[in-house]
Amino acid sequence: MSDNPERATSADNDRCVLQSWHEWELDGGERRIILCVETALELRPGYPGFDSAKLDRLIQDATDMMRTSASPIDALRIVPLR
């Protein structure tokens, strides 16, 4: 998912992104494309298991996905595991 060689060599079970998809937000004539990234990471600061470094890495990986997407993406939404 990332162009970072160090990240590319990590095992699949070390990845923070479980799946990703695009959603559209429609507001009148405006359309925004949202990249949704599902993760099992704890997203709430102060809760057990929260790791800001892992969250930062997830955000960086998702930003890299946005940059390499064929269609322009307007925003990122990080979604906890359902």
N, C-alpha and C positions, 0 to 999 in steps of 0.2 A: 504494500500500500504506500510505502514511503520510498523516496529515492535514497534515503540514508542507508548505506551498506550495512552499518551496525544493526539497524532495525530489521533489514531484510534477512539477516542470518538468524534471527530469533525464532524460537519454535512457535508453531501456530497457537498453542495453548497459552502463550504469553501475550497474545494480541488483545487489545482493549476493545476493539470494535467487533461486535457480534454480527451485525448486518447494517446496511445503509440503504436508503431509498430517497427519492425526490418527492416532495409535495408541492402543490401550488397553493398560493394564497391569492384570492381574487378580491379586489376592492374596487368596485365600479369597473372602469376600463383598465385598471392597473393589474398586472400579473407579476407576482414574485415567485421565484423558484427557491425552495428551501431544501438544503441537504440535511436529512435526518440521519443521525448516527446513533445506533443502539449500543449500549455498553453495560457490562456488569459492574463497572467501577462504582464505588460509593461517591455520590456527587454532592453530598451535604457536608460542608466543613464542620468539624467538631464531632462528627459521628464516627464510631469505630470503623476502621478500615479506610477512612478518607486519606488519600495520598495526593497532595497537590502536584508533585512531580509527574505522577502517572496521568493526572488530568491534563496537565500542560502538554504532555507528549501526545495524548489523544487529540487535543485541540490542534496541535501542529500537524498531526497526520491527517485530520479532517480538512484542515486548510490546504494541505498539499493535494488532497482529493478534489477540492473545489477548483484549484488552479489548473488541474489536468483534465477537468471535465470538458466534454465537447460543447456543452451548452453552458451559458453563463449562469452562475448560482449567486443569488442575492444575499443569502443568510445561511447560518448553521444552527441546527437544533440538536442538542445532545439529549437523548432519551434513555431513561433508566430501563434495565431489563424488565420486561413485562411478566 
